[in-house]
Amino acid sequence: MNSSILFYIIIAILVIQFFIETVLEYLNAKRYSDVVPNELSDVFDQEEYRKSQEYKKINYRFGLVSSIFSITLTLLFLIFGGFEWIDTMARSLSDNPIVIALIFFGIIMIGNDIVTTPFSYYHTFVIEERFGFNKSTKKLFWTDKIKGWIMMMILGGGILALVIWFFQWAGTNFWIYAWALVAVFSLFMNLFYSKLIVPLFNKQTPLEEGSLKSKIEAYAKNVGFELKNIFVIDGSKRSTKANAYFSGFGKEKRITLYDTLINDLEEDEIVAVLAHEVGHYKKKHIIFNLSASILLTGLTLFILSIFINNPQVSLAIGVSQPSFHAALIGFGILYSPISEITGLIMNFMSRKFEYQADDYAKNTFASKPLITSLKKLSKNSLSNLTPHPAYVFMHYSHPTLMSRIQNLKA
């Protein structure tokens, strides 16, 4: 298959994906004004529901504009030789393949971030600000942006450089060594992300002594869950939206509560949320997700090794000189339909795991405080209570609020 045919396949993939996503967003938006089910009638009062509808409609229009801008920019970049221009610039600065690749991707990533920053800035300081969610300052916004760039250059650049070095050293067998590298990195990040990365952006403090900590420790002891690390993160410095998450395993496992979660929920509701997170650990969901992610990475890298030496994959994106980094771009787009399918499978499994974790919380603690906590969190984030089933199937990693409550009441 020559590069011209691959070029049109790439264009077709991008256009079809945009079309499908636009249709899904439209179908979802059509349900924003649907009547709220009786089981959820106490989530919003009339004024709050009106506010929720307005928030979702504004985000829908904003998302439509930003996605049109993104697909237009991408297509123009492909059609008018944007990748060739960047590749030529990178090659003018170095003869080393690794350095060329780092410059190539550096220009693309940072350039894309600069172009899309006005959209994220508007979303944060106009839309989120208007509805009372934003607590970030302009200084914090730009500081986060710079820190993100630095991390991308160090971590992303380091991994990319090693992968290309593996390719130069091992040829098409590079995928085995690249897979091992990614697996070790994924395991390391799962264990130490909260210790090494989170502190760069947020302050974490141990949960102070008191009735909440006593209730959490009593629950953990009751279910045989060794828990020494309970931290509170200052999520309120960026947003009013609440969250809690579990990370690590073994001695490195920890539960992190957003300070907004502690402010929004009653103590029994917080324990119920943590019981849900403990359920994920007890049911081995964390290990499954990590293992599945590593296996999918291995599959992707193996398929990449088959196509990486085919010059047509590089030429398909408009460059004149085949290379590993150009082939990586072409392959990434060509592989995206398969990635969508694996994403659907992972979302299906994730929704199944959420039910299991809810059941664990119900059986080891109580269903009522978990139900009320889910309702409060949905209310405070102005969540969509009536999403379209097709949108849920394609995008939701969690079941809908209605489905979770029905399951908890079953």
VMD Tcl script that draws the C-alpha trace (Angstrom):
set ca {
  {0.00 0.00 0.00}
  {1.59 3.29 -1.09}
  {1.83 6.48 0.91}
  {-0.94 8.27 -1.01}
  {-3.52 5.64 -0.11}
  {-2.34 5.68 3.52}
  {-2.61 9.48 3.50}
  {-6.27 9.32 2.49}
  {-6.91 6.57 5.04}
  {-5.44 8.84 7.72}
  {-7.66 11.72 6.60}
  {-10.69 9.40 6.56}
  {-9.96 8.12 10.08}
  {-9.69 11.64 11.48}
  {-12.89 12.82 9.75}
  {-14.90 9.73 10.71}
  {-13.77 9.95 14.34}
  {-14.74 13.63 14.41}
  {-18.13 12.86 12.87}
  {-18.90 10.05 15.32}
  {-17.83 12.16 18.29}
  {-19.90 15.13 17.09}
  {-23.00 12.95 16.66}
  {-22.53 11.45 20.13}
  {-22.18 14.91 21.69}
  {-25.30 16.07 19.84}
  {-27.35 13.07 21.00}
  {-26.17 13.63 24.55}
  {-26.98 17.34 24.39}
  {-30.52 16.57 23.18}
  {-31.18 14.90 26.55}
  {-30.03 17.77 28.76}
  {-33.63 18.90 29.26}
  {-35.12 15.45 29.88}
  {-37.27 14.92 32.95}
  {-35.18 13.76 35.90}
  {-36.11 10.24 37.12}
  {-38.01 10.09 40.41}
  {-35.06 8.40 42.14}
  {-32.96 11.50 41.39}
  {-35.60 14.15 42.01}
  {-33.88 15.19 45.25}
  {-30.48 15.86 43.63}
  {-31.42 19.28 42.22}
  {-34.15 21.72 43.08}
  {-35.72 23.64 40.18}
  {-33.17 26.48 40.20}
  {-30.19 24.14 40.57}
  {-31.44 21.95 37.72}
  {-31.79 25.01 35.49}
  {-28.20 25.93 36.38}
  {-27.06 22.38 35.64}
  {-28.72 22.45 32.22}
  {-27.16 25.81 31.38}
  {-23.71 24.60 32.45}
  {-23.92 21.50 30.25}
  {-25.25 23.42 27.25}
  {-22.47 26.01 27.47}
  {-19.86 23.25 27.74}
  {-21.41 21.48 24.75}
  {-21.17 24.59 22.56}
  {-17.65 25.30 23.78}
  {-16.60 21.69 23.12}
  {-18.06 21.85 19.61}
  {-16.11 25.01 18.76}
  {-12.84 23.65 20.19}
  {-13.21 20.27 18.43}
  {-13.95 21.96 15.07}
  {-10.87 24.12 15.56}
  {-8.77 21.06 16.44}
  {-9.84 18.90 13.47}
  {-9.47 21.83 11.06}
  {-5.96 22.58 12.31}
  {-4.96 18.90 12.11}
  {-6.28 18.46 8.57}
  {-4.61 21.67 7.35}
  {-1.38 20.56 8.99}
  {-1.50 17.27 7.11}
  {-2.65 18.66 3.76}
  {-0.19 21.57 3.61}
  {2.91 19.71 4.80}
  {3.17 20.83 8.41}
  {5.01 17.68 9.49}
  {7.52 18.09 6.66}
  {8.18 21.66 7.74}
  {8.83 20.62 11.35}
  {10.92 17.62 10.26}
  {13.07 19.86 8.06}
  {13.55 22.30 10.94}
  {14.55 19.48 13.33}
  {17.02 18.02 10.81}
  {18.61 21.43 10.30}
  {19.49 21.50 14.01}
  {21.04 18.03 14.40}
  {22.14 14.88 12.57}
  {21.44 12.60 15.54}
  {18.18 10.62 15.07}
  {17.33 10.80 18.77}
  {17.90 14.55 18.96}
  {15.93 15.08 15.74}
  {13.01 13.09 17.16}
  {13.08 15.01 20.46}
  {13.07 18.35 18.62}
  {10.32 17.12 16.27}
  {7.98 16.01 19.06}
  {8.96 18.92 21.28}
  {7.86 21.43 18.63}
  {4.60 19.53 18.01}
  {3.68 19.10 21.69}
  {4.56 22.58 22.88}
  {3.17 24.17 19.70}
  {-0.11 22.31 20.15}
  {-0.26 23.34 23.81}
  {0.32 26.99 22.93}
  {-2.41 26.92 20.29}
  {-4.95 25.23 22.60}
  {-4.06 27.22 25.73}
  {-6.60 30.01 24.94}
  {-9.34 27.35 25.01}
  {-8.28 25.92 28.38}
  {-7.83 29.45 29.74}
  {-11.34 30.42 28.61}
  {-12.83 27.24 30.04}
  {-11.14 27.78 33.39}
  {-11.54 31.53 33.87}
  {-14.81 32.11 32.04}
  {-17.00 28.99 32.08}
  {-15.83 27.39 35.33}
  {-15.60 30.83 36.96}
  {-19.15 31.72 35.91}
  {-20.59 28.62 37.60}
  {-18.51 28.94 40.76}
  {-16.15 26.00 40.16}
  {-12.88 27.77 39.50}
  {-10.61 28.58 42.43}
  {-7.39 28.73 40.44}
  {-5.48 31.96 39.97}
  {-3.87 33.09 36.74}
  {-0.46 32.65 38.35}
  {-1.30 29.06 39.31}
  {-2.66 28.37 35.82}
  {0.59 29.42 34.14}
  {2.74 27.76 36.80}
  {0.94 24.47 36.20}
  {1.45 24.92 32.48}
  {5.22 25.44 32.83}
  {5.56 22.51 35.24}
  {3.65 20.34 32.77}
  {6.04 21.29 29.98}
  {9.09 20.51 32.13}
  {7.68 17.12 33.14}
  {6.81 16.34 29.54}
  {10.36 17.12 28.43}
  {11.99 15.10 31.20}
  {9.72 12.05 31.39}
  {8.30 11.97 27.85}
  {11.59 12.96 26.26}
  {13.55 10.45 28.32}
  {11.26 7.53 27.44}
  {11.17 8.49 23.75}
  {14.98 8.74 23.61}
  {15.34 5.27 25.15}
  {12.75 3.74 22.80}
  {14.57 5.12 19.74}
  {17.88 3.90 21.15}
  {16.36 0.44 21.58}
  {15.26 0.60 17.92}
  {18.76 1.53 16.75}
  {20.27 -1.24 18.86}
  {17.76 -4.10 18.49}
  {15.96 -3.32 15.23}
  {12.38 -4.59 15.03}
  {12.86 -6.42 18.35}
  {13.01 -3.01 20.03}
  {9.39 -3.46 21.14}
  {10.40 -6.06 23.76}
  {12.79 -3.66 25.49}
  {10.43 -0.71 25.06}
  {7.64 -2.78 26.60}
  {9.85 -3.67 29.58}
  {10.72 0.00 30.01}
  {7.07 1.12 29.93}
  {6.04 -1.70 32.29}
  {8.68 -0.74 34.86}
  {7.79 2.95 34.50}
  {4.05 2.23 34.90}
  {4.68 0.14 38.02}
  {6.98 2.79 39.46}
  {4.47 5.58 38.81}
  {1.63 3.57 40.33}
  {3.68 3.10 43.48}
  {5.24 6.53 43.85}
  {3.09 8.97 41.82}
  {1.54 10.43 44.96}
  {4.94 10.86 46.58}
  {6.89 12.25 43.63}
  {4.51 13.92 41.16}
  {1.51 15.15 43.15}
  {3.65 17.33 45.51}
  {4.82 19.31 42.46}
  {1.25 20.55 41.98}
  {-0.57 20.09 45.29}
  {0.04 20.02 49.00}
  {-0.76 16.76 50.77}
  {-1.14 16.51 54.52}
  {-1.95 13.51 56.72}
  {-5.59 13.43 57.84}
  {-5.70 15.03 61.25}
  {-6.79 13.14 64.35}
  {-10.50 13.25 65.02}
  {-13.77 11.42 64.59}
  {-13.43 11.09 60.81}
  {-10.02 9.44 61.03}
  {-11.28 7.19 63.84}
  {-14.25 6.06 61.73}
  {-12.03 5.38 58.72}
  {-9.54 3.39 60.81}
  {-12.36 1.45 62.49}
  {-13.82 0.53 59.11}
  {-10.41 -0.46 57.70}
  {-9.76 -2.69 60.72}
  {-13.21 -4.25 60.43}
  {-12.58 -5.36 56.81}
  {-8.95 -6.33 57.38}
  {-7.51 -3.52 55.33}
  {-4.16 -2.24 56.56}
  {-4.27 1.51 56.14}
  {-1.56 3.82 57.43}
  {-1.54 6.49 54.75}
  {-4.62 8.75 54.67}
  {-3.89 12.12 53.09}
  {-5.84 15.28 52.38}
  {-5.01 17.15 49.16}
  {-5.69 20.85 48.66}
  {-7.85 20.43 45.57}
  {-9.82 23.53 46.56}
  {-7.02 25.79 45.32}
  {-8.07 24.92 41.76}
  {-11.70 23.85 41.86}
  {-14.70 23.29 44.11}
  {-15.24 19.84 42.60}
  {-14.57 16.96 44.97}
  {-12.82 13.63 44.56}
  {-11.05 10.79 46.35}
  {-8.68 8.20 44.95}
  {-6.67 5.15 45.86}
  {-3.10 4.67 44.68}
  {-0.27 2.20 45.09}
  {-0.36 -1.22 46.66}
  {1.46 -3.13 49.37}
  {3.20 -0.83 51.83}
  {2.89 2.07 49.39}
  {-0.91 2.05 49.19}
  {-2.61 5.25 50.24}
  {-6.00 6.92 50.13}
  {-6.17 10.58 49.20}
  {-9.17 12.77 50.02}
  {-9.79 16.13 48.42}
  {-10.39 18.82 51.03}
  {-13.53 19.71 49.05}
  {-14.81 16.17 49.64}
  {-14.38 16.58 53.39}
  {-16.19 19.91 53.27}
  {-19.08 18.64 51.12}
  {-19.89 15.29 52.75}
  {-20.87 13.97 56.17}
  {-18.41 11.67 57.90}
  {-20.40 8.48 57.21}
  {-20.65 9.49 53.55}
  {-16.87 9.92 53.37}
  {-16.36 6.49 54.95}
  {-18.79 5.05 52.38}
  {-16.76 6.62 49.54}
  {-13.59 5.16 51.03}
  {-15.29 1.77 51.40}
  {-15.90 1.93 47.66}
  {-12.20 2.65 47.07}
  {-11.21 -0.20 49.41}
  {-13.53 -2.39 47.36}
  {-11.45 -1.67 44.26}
  {-8.36 -2.82 46.14}
  {-9.97 -5.91 47.64}
  {-11.40 -6.98 44.29}
  {-7.96 -6.64 42.66}
  {-9.22 -3.99 40.22}
  {-6.07 -1.89 40.53}
  {-3.83 -4.84 39.67}
  {-6.13 -5.84 36.79}
  {-6.13 -2.32 35.31}
  {-2.36 -2.03 35.62}
  {-1.82 -5.48 34.08}
  {-4.30 -4.81 31.26}
  {-2.64 -1.48 30.51}
  {0.80 -3.10 30.33}
  {-0.48 -5.92 28.09}
  {-2.19 -3.46 25.74}
  {1.01 -1.44 25.58}
  {2.91 -4.58 24.64}
  {0.40 -5.39 21.90}
  {0.60 -1.85 20.53}
  {4.40 -1.87 20.52}
  {4.47 -5.28 18.80}
  {2.16 -4.03 16.02}
  {4.28 -0.87 15.79}
  {7.40 -3.01 15.28}
  {5.75 -4.57 12.22}
  {5.06 -1.21 10.56}
  {7.90 0.99 11.81}
  {10.32 0.01 9.01}
  {7.75 0.56 6.29}
  {8.73 3.92 4.71}
  {5.17 4.42 3.41}
  {3.89 4.92 6.96}
  {6.28 7.86 7.39}
  {5.65 9.30 3.94}
  {1.88 9.14 4.54}
  {2.04 12.15 6.87}
  {3.79 14.26 4.24}
  {7.48 14.04 5.19}
  {10.03 13.48 2.46}
  {12.44 11.38 4.53}
  {11.22 8.25 6.39}
  {12.11 8.06 10.06}
  {11.11 6.42 13.31}
  {9.48 9.59 14.65}
  {7.46 10.24 11.48}
  {6.31 6.61 11.37}
  {5.25 6.94 15.00}
  {2.87 9.76 14.07}
  {1.44 7.89 11.06}
  {1.07 4.66 13.02}
  {-0.59 6.46 15.92}
  {-3.39 7.71 13.67}
  {-3.76 4.45 11.74}
  {-3.90 2.48 15.00}
  {-6.47 4.78 16.63}
  {-9.54 2.73 15.51}
  {-8.08 -0.30 17.32}
  {-7.32 1.93 20.29}
  {-10.97 3.02 20.31}
  {-12.08 -0.62 20.48}
  {-9.74 -1.46 23.35}
  {-10.91 1.71 25.07}
  {-14.52 0.53 24.82}
  {-13.56 -2.79 26.38}
  {-11.68 -1.07 29.21}
  {-14.62 1.27 29.84}
  {-16.98 -1.72 29.96}
  {-14.74 -3.45 32.51}
  {-14.38 -0.22 34.49}
  {-18.16 0.18 34.77}
  {-18.42 -3.44 35.90}
  {-15.73 -2.81 38.53}
  {-17.59 0.26 39.80}
  {-20.66 -1.88 40.47}
  {-18.49 -4.40 42.31}
  {-16.87 -1.70 44.43}
  {-20.30 -0.24 45.21}
  {-21.50 -3.70 46.26}
  {-18.46 -4.10 48.47}
  {-19.17 -0.77 50.18}
  {-22.84 -1.72 50.58}
  {-22.01 -5.11 52.11}
  {-19.21 -3.99 54.40}
  {-20.53 -0.56 55.42}
  {-23.91 0.72 54.18}
  {-25.65 1.66 50.95}
  {-27.55 4.74 52.14}
  {-24.53 7.00 52.89}
  {-22.95 5.99 49.58}
  {-26.15 6.88 47.73}
  {-26.41 10.28 49.43}
  {-22.70 10.95 48.79}
  {-23.08 10.15 45.08}
  {-26.07 12.48 44.88}
  {-24.23 15.30 46.61}
  {-21.16 14.92 44.41}
  {-23.34 14.92 41.29}
  {-25.15 18.02 42.51}
  {-21.98 19.92 43.38}
  {-20.42 19.19 39.98}
  {-23.67 19.86 38.05}
  {-23.45 16.39 36.52}
  {-25.61 15.15 33.68}
  {-28.37 13.00 35.22}
  {-29.85 11.88 31.89}
  {-26.97 11.02 29.52}
  {-27.67 9.30 26.21}
  {-27.01 5.50 26.34}
  {-24.74 5.65 23.27}
  {-22.62 8.35 24.90}
  {-22.42 6.32 28.10}
  {-21.36 3.23 26.16}
  {-18.61 5.10 24.30}
  {-17.23 7.37 27.01}
  {-18.31 6.56 30.55}
  {-15.80 4.72 32.73}
  {-18.40 4.85 35.55}
  {-22.06 3.80 35.39}
  {-24.61 6.60 35.44}
  {-25.78 7.89 38.79}
  {-29.21 6.35 38.18}
  {-27.70 2.93 37.44}
  {-25.48 3.00 40.51}
  {-28.35 3.93 42.81}
  {-30.57 1.18 41.37}
  {-27.75 -1.29 41.91}
  {-27.18 -0.11 45.51}
  {-30.89 -0.43 46.27}
  {-31.19 -3.88 44.70}
}
mol new
graphics top color blue
foreach p $ca { graphics top sphere $p radius 0.5 }
foreach p [lrange $ca 0 end-1] q [lrange $ca 1 end] { graphics top cylinder $p $q radius 0.2 }
display resetview
